[in-house]
């Protein structure tokens, strides 16, 4: 970025150049969209150039920004090149994100650009994560989170700002108030001002004329200096106006042409031109900048037009990062020290915290409280600043994980109950799972979400759900569900070391489960099932706590002469199809047992796989043992009837073996 020692007139001319680049890029993008050379949706920031350039003016390449669906100006102001951006808008392989992101999802973490975002408000929690990484590293970096006034109505705004305040993060929440939330005027959307909201969160507030690039740059320069010196979050409101509609093609029935014309009288470029004239910069020099930028944009368009689209065979690229090969560990000696699943969780976390300074833990009461089950007790004292308590704000917690991972950290965050995944699903569904793909591999997402579930103790319908099928249906997520203490330890360590987003699901009814303790270097490969009991007559597939019931049922059936092979999936997604199909080829019968409701579950996927890929091996119907499609009941009598049992598993296997 520009050095402070440059003459004021040259600094101002450079500001004008950057605004002119944004303006011309957007104008030509509008033309190309009308000519169908740009597909999809297009949201332009014409009229808002000064806020983008002024906000990014004091930033270095190390500093970060997050952006919005109207983000071209922000990423251009941060230093992204026009040619690869134009190619991205055209869906070309040479685009910034190899044609995977398009207009709303441009990112380059290498330049501190952590993504434009198609979800309103989603960049705010992610910015908190980037700022968390900056604070933990202590390098003095800051983050600017751009958002529009409409995002203030999102819960993510509240959660992100509150978490940033509580953690005293070096982040600027920069509101480009263009006075419209899509088609609705701000007056119909909010009753509280941003200044009042900032006071409510206990953070600083600044107001600035968002059409005056010098005013924005001066305001941001002072704020950034304070943040580099250890200051906490600031909410900046930049008053501006978008000249085009919410999207290209918007009929704009919600505002008059006279209103738009009046707003154009405060064109940011005209204001800058007047400033240049006042300091003695000649019109010819400014006109030369216009000509220079026009040529740059046309050259970018010509280059992008000549680039190929992504090859069809590249469809699967960037969904997940290649994971390191981990061999199946040796069996744990039966005479090893006995430990519990809850010990396995704590020991795995402790090991990875000690081994890698980029690992940190965050969640509700995981610090001083040691987690609701005591699993993280003592870790906050042993690793100061790296085991962080959060407010009850699941979206902010998950967003912090996404942002910190993109910034090079390895966060392990906790969602207290699996049921609460629904509260923050966007951060898994649309952010963690998709960002590597949508950025064409530019974003790295090595993060772990620990959570737990388990029916059988009358926890009711909102604290007992087994939602692995919901998560496994999201491309890009790895879903892990261990069934015993040794696997809990080895899989959790592998998950923390993995370069992909992993949801690690523990069963709380197994926290006291005791078994031999593996060696400290024990690692279990992700995506690999295990045959935990050999058999010849029926294949019995399960995961998590139900594996133990399957083993008990298999032992019971062995006394009746039925040989049952039990497979523990361990990882739900990616699914180890080979191990299941190999067993099916041996036994010709398949029974699947799970704690999640029967309909539309992982068992259905396994059944479909068996019928599709293993059809010629089948000698009996594929059968599932699972709860009926009702919410988990509270009354013990109903819950017992609802859950599979050793007896129901054994009876089903007995019936299938007899076919």
N, C-alpha and C positions, 0 to 999 in steps of 0.2 A: 504494500500500500504506500501512498504518498508520504514522504518524510516531512516532518514539521518545518525543517530548515528551508524548504522551497519558498520562493517569493509568493506573496498572497495572490497576485494576479494569475500566476501559473497554476497554483492550486485550484483557483476558481475555474480556470479554463479546463483543467482536468476533470473537475466535478461536472462541468457542462458536457464534456466529451462522454463521460459515462452515462449521463442522463440521455444524451442524444442517441447513444448506442441502444439503450433500452427502448426509447421511443421508436426508432426506426425498425428494430427487431420486431416489436409488437405490431407496428403498422403493416410490415410485410407478411408477418404471420397471419394477420387478418385477411390479407389478399389471398394468400396461399390456401387458407381454409375455405374461402369462398370458391376457389378454383379446384377444390377437393384434393389438393396435394398434401394436405394435413388431415388425417382421419381423427375420429374420436371427438372428445370435448376440448374446447379451447376457451380459457379465461384470461383476459388481457388486463394489464395494469397501466394502460395509457392514462396519464394524468397523475400517477402516483410515483413518478420517477425520483422526485426529490427525497422522499422518505426512504426509499431503498438505498440510494447513493449516500445520503447523509448518515444513515444508520450504520452502514458498512465502512464509512470513511476512516474511522480510527482503528479498525480491526486489522489484525495481521492474519497471515495464512493459518497460523496455529489456532486462532480464535474460531468459534463455531457459530453457525446459524441454523435454525430450522425455519421452514417456510410453509406456504399454504398452497391451495389449488391455483392461486393467482401469483405464482412464484417466479416467473421469468426474470422480473426486474431484480429480485433479491439475489438470485444466483449469478446473474450478470454483474451486479454490483460487487459481489464477493470474489469475482475473478474468473468465472467459467467462460470458456471461449464460445463465440457465436456459431462457429461452424458445426461443432459436434452437437450443440443444442438444437440447431436447425435440423440436423440429420435425425436427432431423437424425435422431434416433433413429426417428422415425415415417416417415422417407423423404420429407420435404416439401421443396419448392423453397425455402422460407424458412428451411430449416435452415442451420446454420453453414457447411456445405459443399454447399449446394444439393441435399442428398439423395444425394450421390455417395460419401460416406465411411461414414456410419452410426456405430454405437457405437464401433467399434474404430479409427476413422481421423479423429477430430475434430482440427482444427488451426486456428490463427489466428496466423500469424507476426507480424501487426501487434501482437498482445499478447504476443509472445515465446513463443507456444505452437507448437512446431515438430512437433507431431503425436503423437497416440496411434498405436500401430502394431500391426498384426495379426501381425507376425513377431516371435517371441520374441528379444529381445536387439538388434533392429535399431535401436532408438533410441539405443543407446550410441555406435556410430560416428558417427551423425548429430550427436549432441551434441558430439562432438569437432570436427566441422566448424563448428558454430555457435561453439564456444569459440575455434577458430582465427580466425574472422572477428573476434571480440571482441578477441583478442590483437593481431591485425594493425592494428586500428583504435585500440587503446590507450585505449579509453574507460572501462575499469574494469568492464565488464559481466561477469557470471558466468553459468554454465549449470548447471542441475540435471538430471541424467539419471536418471529413475526406472526401476527394474527390480525384478523379483521374484527370489527366491532361485533359482528354476529357471533363470533366464537365465545364471547363473554357469557352467553346463555348456556354453554356446555358445562357439564359437571367436570370435565377434564380441565377446564380453566381454573375452577375453584381448587381442585386437588393439586394441580401443578404449582399454582402460586402459593398455596398454603405450605406445601412441602418445601418449596424453595425458601420460604420465610423461616420455617422451622430449622432447616439445615443451613441457613445463611449462605445460600449458593450465589456464585458470581454470574447471575443471569439477568438480562434485560428483557422484560416482557414488553415488546414493542407493538402497540396497537395502531394500525393504519385505519383510522376512523374515517371511512368514506361515506358514512351515514346511511348505508343500506346493507341489510342482511338479505342477500339475494334480491327479492322483489320488495321487501318490507322496509320502510323507513325506521331508523333507530328509535324514534319516539314511540313506536308500537311494540318494541322489543324489550326495553329496559326501563326501570324506574329509578335506579341508582346510578350516579355518575361514576366514572372510573376513578376519580380522585377519592370519592367516598369508599369505593371498594379497596383501593390501596391502603387507606387508613385502617379499614377493617382487618386487613391482613398484617398490619404493622410494618409495611414497607414504604419506601419513598415513592413519590409520584412527580412526574414532570410533564408539562404540556408544551407543545411546540407547534409552530406553523409547518405542517407537513409539506407545503408547496414551496418552501424556501430552503433550498439545500444547505445554505450556509448556516441558517438557524438550527437545522437538524444536526449538522455536523458538529457545530459548537456545543450543543446540548449533549450529544452523545460522546464527544471527546471528553468532557468533564466527568460524565457518568462512568465511562470506561476506565478513566484514571482512578476513580474511587474504587471500582471493583478490583482492579489490579492490585490495589493496596490493601485488599481484604474486606471491602465493603460488601454488603448483602444485596439482595435483589431490588430492582427498581422497575416500576411500571411507567412506561412512557406512552403518552397519547399524542399521536401526530394527526392533526386535522388535515384531511385531503379529500379527493373526489375522483371516482373512476368515470372516465368519459364514455366508455363502451358499456354495454349491458353486463349483467351478471355473467353471461356466456355469449359467445358469438352466435348470433341468431336470435338472441333475446329480443322480443318485440317491444320491450320497455314501455309497457302501458302504465307503469306505476309512477312515471315522472314525466314532466313536460319538456319539450325541446327548449323552452325558454330557460328552464332551470339549468339544463346542461350548458347552454350557451353562456349563461352568467358565470358558471363555474370555470369555463375555459378562459375567462378574462384573467384568471389567476393561474395561467399555464406555468408550471414550474420552469420550463425552458425559457419562457419570456422573462420571468423574474430573474433568472440567472443571467440572461443577456443584458438586462438593465444594470445588474451589478457589475458585469464585465465592462460595460460602457463607462460606468462611474469610476472605475479604477484605471481607465485609460487603455483598455484592450480594444483594438480596432475591430470594426465590423468585418473587415476582410479576413482577419485571423479566425474569427468565430465561424464565418461562412466556410472557411477552409476545413474546419473541423467537421461541419455538416457534410461536406463533400467527401472527406476521408471516411466518415462513418458509412455514408451511402455505399461507397465502393466496398467497404468491409462486409456489409450485410449482403450485397449482391453476390460477392465472391463466395460467401458462406452458402447462399442458396444454390448457386451453380455447382459448388462442390457437393453439397448434400444430394442434389438431384442425381448426380452421377454415381452415387453409392448404391450398392445392392441392398435388398432387404435381407433379414436374417434367413439363413438356410433352414429348410424344413427339418433337416436332421438335427438342428440345434435346439429343438423344442424343449428338451429336458435339461438344457444347460442352466446352471445357476440356481436350480431349485434348492439344492443343499450343497454344502461344502464337502469335499472328500474327507471322510473321517479316517483317522489312523487305524492301521490294522492292529488289533489286540487279540492275541491267542487266547483260547479257552484256558483258564487257570487249572492247575492241578487240584485234585480234590482236597478239601480241608481235612487234615488228620482228625480222626474221631476222638483222639485223646487230647486235642488242643483245649486251651482255656475256654470256658463257656462265657458267652456274652449275649446281649439282647439286641433286638432290632433297633431299639432306641439308642443303644450304645454305638451301633454301627453308623447311624446317621451322624452323631456328634463326632465320632472319630474320623469319618470321611471328611467332614467339613474342616475339622482341625488340621488334618493332614494337608489338604489343599490350600488352606490359608497360610500354613507355614511354608509350603513349597513354592507358592507363586504370589508375589506381591500385588499382582493385578486382580486377584480374587477378593471380593468383598461380599458380605451378607447384608441383606436389608429385609425388613418386614415388621409386622405389628408385634411389638413386645419380644423381639428376638434378642435384644441387647440385655439391658438390666434384668428384664423378666425371664430371660432364658427360654422363651417360647412357651406357649400355653401348656405343652407337655414336658417342659424342662429339657428339650433336646439340645438347645444351644447354651445351656447354663455354663458360665465361666468363660465363654469365647470372647465376649466384649472386653473383659478385663485383660485377657491374653493378647488381643489384637486391637489396640485402641484405635478408634475411628473407622475400623473396617467391619464392625458388626453394628449396624445402624438401625435404631428404632425409627419407625415411621408413624405418621398418623394413620387412622383407619381409612385408607385411600387406595384401594386396589389398583385403580387406573394409573395413579401417580407412581405406585410401586412398580408396576409392570413397565410403564413408560420410562422410568428411571433405568430399569434393566436394559431396555432396548437402546436408549441413548448412550449409556455407559459402555455397552458392548460394541456399538458402532465406533465409539471413541477409543477402543482398544482394551477395555477392562473385561473381566470375567465375572459378572455379577451372579450371585445366587440369591434369589428373592423368594420370599415365602408368601403364599396365599393360604390363609389359616385353614380353610375348609375347601375341598374341591367344589362344593356347591357355589362358592363365591367367585368361581371362574366367570360366571355369567355377568358379574358386576364389571369386569374388566376385559371382556372377550375381545373388544376391538384391538387391544394391544397385542393379543395373541393372533387373532384371525387376520387382521389387516396390516399389522406392523411386523412383529417378530417373524412370523411365518413367511411373509411376502417380500420383505425389504431386500434380501439378497437377490431374489429373482428380479424384482422391479428395478434394481440399480445395476443389473447386468453383472453382478458379482462384485461391485465396488464396495458394498456394505458387508461387514463381517458381524455375525450375530452369535458369539459364543456366550450364551446365557442359560441359566437353569432356573426353572420355576418349580420349587418344592411345594407340594400340597399333600393333603391326606383325606381319606374317606373311610367309610366302613359302617355297614348296617349291622344290627344285632344288639344294640344297647339302648334302644328306644330314643335315638337322637332325632327322630322325626324326618319329615319330608324335605326339609331344607338343610339338613346336616348329615345326610346318609347317601347321597347320590354317587353312583359310579358312572362318570361321564366320559370314559375313555373313547367311546365311539364318536362322540362329538368332536373331540380333539384329534383323533386319528383321521378324521375326514378332511382335515386342513392340510393341504400340501405344504411341505416345508417344516412341519413340526415333527419332532421325535417324541414319542410317548413311552415312558418306561414305568413298569409296575412290578417291583420285586416281590418274591414270595417268602424269603427267609433272610436271616441276619447277614450271612456271608455275601449273598448277592446284593443286599442293600448297600453294604460297604463298597463292594467292587463296582457296582453299576453307578452309584452316586459319584465316586471318584472319576469314573470314565465319562460321566455326563458333564462334570465340571471341566474336564480337559477337552471336551469335544468342541469343534468349531461351529456347531449348529445350536439353534434353540431347542432345549429339551424340557419337557414337562415331566417331572419325576414325582410319581404318585405312590405314597406310602399308605398302608392300611393301618389305621390307628389301633385296631384290635390286635395287631401283631407287634406293637411296640414292646411288649413284655415277652415275646417269643424268644426262647433261649436255644442256642446252637453253638457248635465249636467256632472259635474265632480264627479267621484266616490270617496269614502273615500281612505285615504292614503294606507290602507292595502289591497286594491283591487287586487285580483289575478284571472286570468282566466285560466282554465285548458287547457293544450296543448292536441291536438288530439281529441278534443270534439267539434262537430258542435252545432249550436243553432237554434232552431225554433224561428225566429224573428217575424213571423206573422202566426197565426193559420189559417187553411183553410181546405176545404173538397173536392174540385173538381180537383185541379192540384197542384202537388209539383213543386216548382220553386227553383232550387238550384243555388247558386252563391257564390262569395267571393270578397273581397276587394271592390273597388268603385262600381262595378256593382250591389252589394247588394242594394245600395240606389236606383238605377234605377229600380231594381226589385220591391222594396217596392212601388215606385211611380206607376209602372205599375199595381201592385196588387190593389192599392187604386182605380185606374181608372177603373179596371175591376169589382171591388166590386159594383160600381154603375150600372153595366150591369147585375148583378146577378151571376157573376162568382166568386167563393170563392177560393182564391189562398193561399196555404201555402208556405211561403218563408223560406228557410234554408240558413243560413250563415255558410259555412264550417269552417271559421276562420283558421283552420290548414289544409293544403293540404295533407301533409304527416307527420305522419300516418293519413290515411283517416278514418273518422268516418262513416263507412258503416252502422252501426246499426241505427243511426238517420235517414239517408236517406231512408233505406229500410222500417223502421217503418212508415215513412210518405207515402211512395209509397203504402204500404199495405192499408193505409187509403184512398188515393185519386185515385189510379190506373192509374195515369198519371204523367209523368216526363218531365220537360223542364229544360235545363241547360244553364246558361248564363255565358260567361266569356270574358275577354278582350284579352286574348291570341288568336292567330290564331286557327281556328276551327280544322284543321287536326292534328291527333295524340296528342291531348291535354288531359287535365284532364277531360274535358267533355266526351271524348271518353272512358276513364276509367270508369266514372260513368255510361255511357250508357251500357258498357259491363257488369258491375256489375248488373244493373237492369235486363238485359236480362238473365243473368246467375242465379242470386240468387233471383230475384224478378219476374221472367217470369210469374208465374201464377197469379200475381196481375195486370199485364198490360192489359189495355183496349184500348190503343192507342200507336202509335209509340213513342219511346223516341226521343226527338228532342233537337238539340243544336242551340243556338243563339250566334254567335261569328264572328269575322272578317274573311274574306276569307284569303287563304294562299298566301298572298303577304307581302312584307315588309311594315312597317307602312309608309304611304305617308306623304309628307311634306305639300303640298297645302291644305289649309283648306277645300276646296270643296271635295277633295278626302278623306281627313281624316274623315270628317263627314259621307261620304258614307261608309267608311270602318268600323267604330266603330258601335257596337250595340247602339240602342237608346231606350228610354222608349216606343216609338211607335212600334218599331220592336219587342220588347219583348212582349208588349201587344197583338199585332197582332198574334204572334206565339202561345201564351197561349190561346187566343181566338179560334184559329183554332183547337188546340189539345183538348180543352174542348168540342168542338162541335162534336168530333169523336164518 
